[in-house]
Every structure is written in C-alpha cells, then in structure tokens.
Amino acid sequence: DRRPVSLKPPPFKETKTGPRGFDPKLVVMSEPGSLDAERFNILRTQLVFNRENPGATVIMVTSALPGEGKTYVTANLGASFAQGLDQHVMLLDCDFRRPRLHTILGYPNHEGLHEYLTGQRQLPDLIIRTNIERLSFLSAGSTPPNPSELISSNAMKECLRELKVRYKDRYIIVDTTPVTLTSETNALLNYVDGIVLVVMAQKTPRDAVQSCIDKLGRDKIRG
C-alpha cells in the first residue's frame, strides 16, 4: 500500500468546482417525474434492499459492448441514490478509454483518478462535491497510456479502500469499461460488492451477455 490509513481518518475536504450544466440525459434531475427517472428509483431500491447482499456499498456498472448506456445508467443511478437516501453517494469514473461521466454531470475532466493513481495529486484535491446534494464525483482525469495497468495496480486497490474507510456512510458507484473489450473490469471485480450489467434491448447479442455473466460471476450481478 502506498499510503497508510489510520483507524479513524479525518473526513475529506471535498473541492467545489463550478459546473457547466448537467446534460438533459441526467433524467433523475431534468425530468424527476418521468417514467425513466422512476425506473432508476426502482433499480436503486432493488440494490439497497437486496436480500442476498444487503451490505453492498461499492457497485460497479458495466456492459458487454460500447454504446449500451452504462455511463447514462451510472450517472442517473448515482443521482437517484443521492436524492432518495439519507446516505451520501460517490461516482467514480474508471473508464480511462472513453470517460464521459463528467460530461453528463457538467464538470471538466482536467484531472482526476489518473492523477491520483500516478501519485501526482491527493484524493482530497480531486473529489468534487457536486451541486446535487449528497453527491460527490471523481472524474477519470487525463488519458493514461496504460489504463489496464493503472486499474490493476495496488494504487487502485488503495483508492477504493481509502474511500470506503473514510466514507463509511456512503455508496460508491463505479463506471468502468465494457467487459468484452478490456481487462479493467476483471481487475475491479475483487474490489466491488455488486455489479449492474447494462444491456441494450434489441442490440446486445445474447451470447455477449452470457459471456459477460460468465466472466463477472452471476453471484455478484445485482441488476
């Protein structure tokens, strides 16, 4: 481990970065009474009250292929958690290859997870306290030449451990790369408590979905 963590670490002093305005695709905020927004509230409830794994606080969102809407789901699920629960939520963008979470939330992506994992910055300097109450965000940061190595590193393990230790009262929702195209998702499997697998209707081949389930393990898939 790169940084020792005390038993009772002080809370982070999260930074406040001015938004550029969130994307209308953040339907939980832009259309809170819509059917789409309600679907995310239902998914949130299913994850929170999952009888098989009631203690799941680190949730990874992924898909079989690009373009299926995993980042859309991540952003809206995070906003739904923040709006509907007393607990806080952190969104973590681990998709170095195609980071888009910051675009939906309306924030820049000048620096973030990449800068932390390479030792350039500390977490308190990078975490954004968004304008959505109880929702924090850590962007992917600049594009690294070795995304799979960074996600597989001890620094990534330490990042999630530090977030869990310092933020025991919140959910951490992780946006990552598609399962069938990169190795980053497999590297994160041991660090997360549950998985949401996004499947686009009438697009994703059934065998691709089955391949994802086989790689991820059915026991960790929560939705």
Protein Blocks (a to p, Z undefined) as FASTA:
>chain_A
ZZdcdfbdcdddddddddebiafklmmlmmmmbmklmmmmmmmmmmmmmmklmmbcbdcd
ddfbehiopmmmmmmmmmmmmmmpmbdcddddfbfklgcklmmnopaffbcjklmmnopa
cfklmpccdfbehiacddebjadfblmlmmmpmklmmmmmmmmmmmmmbccddddddfkl
mmklmmmmmmpmbdcddddehkbcfklmmmmmmmnopmlpgZZ
